[in-house]
Amino acid sequence: MDEAKGDEVASVRNSTEIERTSERELVVTRTVNGPARIVFQAWGWTE
């Protein structure tokens, strides 16, 4: 990763919500405040 991309990633803020919907089910929602290109790249969905 080059310098410009590293700076862009450093400014990203995240939030996580956890909701128990039943005795055996848990929903975890992760919100990432950042450019879609960087988020998808972090998840390995793009090259």
The first five atom37 places (N, CA, C, CB, O) and aatype in JSON, in Angstrom:
{
  "aatype": [12, 3, 6, 0, 11, 7, 3, 6, 19, 0, 15, 19, 1, 2, 15, 16, 6, 9, 6, 1, 16, 15, 6, 1, 6, 10, 19, 19, 16, 1, 16, 19, 2, 7, 14, 0, 1, 9, 19, 13, 5, 0, 17, 7, 17, 16, 6],
  "atom_mask": [
    [1, 1, 1, 1, 1],
    [1, 1, 1, 1, 1],
    [1, 1, 1, 1, 1],
    [1, 1, 1, 1, 1],
    [1, 1, 1, 1, 1],
    [1, 1, 1, 0, 1],
    [1, 1, 1, 1, 1],
    [1, 1, 1, 1, 1],
    [1, 1, 1, 1, 1],
    [1, 1, 1, 1, 1],
    [1, 1, 1, 1, 1],
    [1, 1, 1, 1, 1],
    [1, 1, 1, 1, 1],
    [1, 1, 1, 1, 1],
    [1, 1, 1, 1, 1],
    [1, 1, 1, 1, 1],
    [1, 1, 1, 1, 1],
    [1, 1, 1, 1, 1],
    [1, 1, 1, 1, 1],
    [1, 1, 1, 1, 1],
    [1, 1, 1, 1, 1],
    [1, 1, 1, 1, 1],
    [1, 1, 1, 1, 1],
    [1, 1, 1, 1, 1],
    [1, 1, 1, 1, 1],
    [1, 1, 1, 1, 1],
    [1, 1, 1, 1, 1],
    [1, 1, 1, 1, 1],
    [1, 1, 1, 1, 1],
    [1, 1, 1, 1, 1],
    [1, 1, 1, 1, 1],
    [1, 1, 1, 1, 1],
    [1, 1, 1, 1, 1],
    [1, 1, 1, 0, 1],
    [1, 1, 1, 1, 1],
    [1, 1, 1, 1, 1],
    [1, 1, 1, 1, 1],
    [1, 1, 1, 1, 1],
    [1, 1, 1, 1, 1],
    [1, 1, 1, 1, 1],
    [1, 1, 1, 1, 1],
    [1, 1, 1, 1, 1],
    [1, 1, 1, 1, 1],
    [1, 1, 1, 0, 1],
    [1, 1, 1, 1, 1],
    [1, 1, 1, 1, 1],
    [1, 1, 1, 1, 1]
  ],
  "atom_positions": [
    [[0.85, -1.18, 0.0], [0.0, 0.0, 0.0], [0.89, 1.24, 0.0], [-0.97, 0.0, 1.23], [1.85, 1.3, 0.77]],
    [[0.6, 2.22, -0.84], [1.45, 3.4, -0.91], [1.07, 4.44, 0.15], [1.39, 4.01, -2.29], [0.06, 4.27, 0.84]],
    [[1.84, 5.5, 0.27], [1.63, 6.52, 1.31], [0.24, 7.15, 1.25], [2.69, 7.61, 1.17], [-0.41, 7.27, 2.28]],
    [[-0.22, 7.54, 0.07], [-1.52, 8.2, -0.05], [-2.64, 7.3, 0.43], [-1.77, 8.63, -1.51], [-3.54, 7.76, 1.14]],
    [[-2.62, 6.03, 0.06], [-3.65, 5.1, 0.49], [-3.57, 4.87, 2.0], [-3.52, 3.76, -0.25], [-4.6, 4.77, 2.66]],
    [[-2.38, 4.8, 2.56], [-2.22, 4.62, 3.99], [-2.84, 5.76, 4.78], [0.0, 0.0, 0.0], [-3.47, 5.52, 5.81]],
    [[-2.66, 6.99, 4.31], [-3.27, 8.14, 4.98], [-4.78, 8.08, 4.92], [-2.77, 9.44, 4.36], [-5.46, 8.43, 5.89]],
    [[-5.32, 7.65, 3.78], [-6.77, 7.57, 3.6], [-7.37, 6.53, 4.55], [-7.1, 7.22, 2.14], [-8.43, 6.76, 5.14]],
    [[-6.71, 5.41, 4.71], [-7.2, 4.35, 5.59], [-7.14, 4.79, 7.05], [-6.38, 3.08, 5.39], [-8.03, 4.43, 7.82]],
    [[-6.13, 5.54, 7.44], [-5.97, 5.97, 8.82], [-7.12, 6.86, 9.29], [-4.66, 6.7, 8.98], [-7.38, 6.94, 10.49]],
    [[-7.81, 7.54, 8.37], [-8.87, 8.46, 8.76], [-10.24, 7.79, 8.85], [-8.94, 9.6, 7.77], [-11.23, 8.46, 9.13]],
    [[-10.33, 6.48, 8.64], [-11.6, 5.75, 8.66], [-12.05, 5.5, 10.1], [-11.47, 4.42, 7.89], [-11.26, 5.1, 10.95]],
    [[-13.34, 5.75, 10.36], [-13.92, 5.47, 11.68], [-14.97, 4.36, 11.53], [-14.57, 6.77, 12.3], [-15.69, 4.32, 10.53]],
    [[-15.04, 3.47, 12.5], [-15.92, 2.32, 12.43], [-16.91, 2.32, 13.58], [-15.11, 1.03, 12.44], [-16.65, 2.9, 14.64]],
    [[-18.05, 1.67, 13.37], [-18.98, 1.41, 14.47], [-19.54, 0.0, 14.3], [-20.13, 2.49, 14.5], [-19.67, -0.5, 13.19]],
    [[-19.84, -0.61, 15.41], [-20.38, -1.97, 15.4], [-21.62, -2.02, 16.27], [-19.33, -2.99, 15.9], [-21.62, -1.52, 17.4]],
    [[-22.69, -2.62, 15.75], [-23.93, -2.81, 16.52], [-24.19, -4.3, 16.64], [-25.14, -2.09, 15.84], [-24.04, -5.05, 15.68]],
    [[-24.58, -4.72, 17.83], [-24.88, -6.13, 18.07], [-26.3, -6.22, 18.6], [-23.86, -6.77, 19.07], [-26.66, -5.54, 19.55]],
    [[-27.1, -7.08, 17.96], [-28.51, -7.25, 18.35], [-28.8, -8.73, 18.51], [-29.46, -6.61, 17.31], [-28.56, -9.53, 17.61]],
    [[-29.33, -9.08, 19.64], [-29.73, -10.47, 19.86], [-31.19, -10.58, 19.43], [-29.54, -10.92, 21.38], [-32.08, -10.01, 20.07]],
    [[-31.44, -11.31, 18.34], [-32.79, -11.38, 17.79], [-33.6, -12.56, 18.32], [-32.72, -11.46, 16.29], [-34.83, -12.56, 18.22]],
    [[-32.93, -13.54, 18.87], [-33.6, -14.68, 19.49], [-32.62, -15.38, 20.42], [-34.14, -15.66, 18.41], [-31.49, -14.93, 20.59]],
    [[-33.06, -16.46, 21.0], [-32.22, -17.22, 21.91], [-30.96, -17.77, 21.22], [-33.01, -18.36, 22.51], [-29.92, -17.93, 21.85]],
    [[-31.07, -18.06, 19.9], [-29.97, -18.68, 19.16], [-29.45, -17.84, 18.0], [-30.4, -20.01, 18.65], [-28.68, -18.34, 17.18]],
    [[-29.86, -16.58, 17.92], [-29.46, -15.77, 16.78], [-28.91, -14.43, 17.23], [-30.65, -15.55, 15.84], [-29.43, -13.79, 18.15]],
    [[-27.84, -14.01, 16.58], [-27.17, -12.76, 16.88], [-26.87, -12.06, 15.55], [-25.86, -13.0, 17.72], [-26.34, -12.68, 14.63]],
    [[-27.2, -10.76, 15.46], [-26.92, -10.0, 14.25], [-25.87, -8.95, 14.59], [-28.22, -9.33, 13.67], [-26.06, -8.14, 15.5]],
    [[-24.76, -8.98, 13.85], [-23.68, -8.01, 14.04], [-23.62, -7.15, 12.78], [-22.31, -8.72, 14.32], [-23.45, -7.66, 11.68]],
    [[-23.75, -5.83, 12.96], [-23.69, -4.9, 11.84], [-22.47, -4.03, 12.01], [-24.97, -4.04, 11.75], [-22.29, -3.37, 13.04]],
    [[-21.63, -4.01, 11.0], [-20.4, -3.22, 11.03], [-20.53, -2.1, 10.0], [-19.13, -4.1, 10.74], [-20.74, -2.37, 8.82]],
    [[-20.41, -0.84, 10.44], [-20.47, 0.31, 9.55], [-19.09, 0.93, 9.47], [-21.52, 1.35, 10.05], [-18.46, 1.24, 10.49]],
    [[-18.62, 1.11, 8.25], [-17.3, 1.68, 8.03], [-17.48, 2.99, 7.27], [-16.37, 0.69, 7.26], [-18.01, 3.01, 6.16]],
    [[-17.03, 4.08, 7.87], [-17.11, 5.39, 7.26], [-15.86, 5.62, 6.43], [-17.28, 6.5, 8.34], [-14.86, 6.14, 6.91]],
    [[-15.95, 5.22, 5.17], [-14.8, 5.35, 4.29], [-15.19, 5.12, 2.86], [0.0, 0.0, 0.0], [-16.31, 4.71, 2.57]],
    [[-14.28, 5.38, 1.95], [-14.55, 5.16, 0.54], [-14.82, 3.68, 0.25], [-13.38, 5.67, -0.31], [-14.1, 2.81, 0.74]],
    [[-15.83, 3.41, -0.55], [-16.2, 2.03, -0.87], [-15.01, 1.26, -1.43], [-17.35, 2.0, -1.87], [-14.84, 0.08, -1.12]],
    [[-14.2, 1.9, -2.23], [-13.03, 1.25, -2.84], [-12.12, 0.68, -1.76], [-12.25, 2.26, -3.73], [-11.64, -0.45, -1.89]],
    [[-11.88, 1.44, -0.71], [-10.98, 1.0, 0.37], [-11.64, -0.1, 1.21], [-10.59, 2.19, 1.26], [-10.98, -1.06, 1.6]],
    [[-12.94, 0.05, 1.49], [-13.66, -0.94, 2.3], [-13.67, -2.29, 1.59], [-15.1, -0.47, 2.59], [-13.36, -3.31, 2.2]],
    [[-14.04, -2.31, 0.31], [-14.07, -3.57, -0.43], [-12.69, -4.17, -0.55], [-14.67, -3.35, -1.81], [-12.53, -5.39, -0.49]],
    [[-11.69, -3.33, -0.72], [-10.31, -3.82, -0.82], [-9.89, -4.48, 0.5], [-9.34, -2.65, -1.17], [-9.21, -5.51, 0.49]],
    [[-10.28, -3.9, 1.62], [-9.94, -4.46, 2.93], [-10.59, -5.83, 3.13], [-10.37, -3.51, 4.04], [-10.0, -6.69, 3.78]],
    [[-11.78, -6.03, 2.59], [-12.47, -7.3, 2.72], [-11.98, -8.33, 1.69], [-13.96, -7.09, 2.58], [-12.38, -9.49, 1.72]],
    [[-11.11, -7.88, 0.77], [-10.57, -8.8, -0.22], [-11.5, -9.02, -1.4], [0.0, 0.0, 0.0], [-11.32, -9.98, -2.15]],
    [[-12.5, -8.14, -1.6], [-13.47, -8.3, -2.69], [-12.97, -7.71, -3.99], [-14.79, -7.67, -2.32], [-13.56, -7.97, -5.05]],
    [[-11.9, -6.91, -3.95], [-11.33, -6.36, -5.18], [-9.82, -6.54, -5.11], [-11.71, -4.86, -5.37], [-9.26, -6.85, -4.06]],
    [[-9.19, -6.34, -6.22], [-7.72, -6.47, -6.24], [-7.06, -5.15, -5.98], [-7.24, -7.02, -7.57], [-5.83, -5.07, -5.96]]
  ]
}
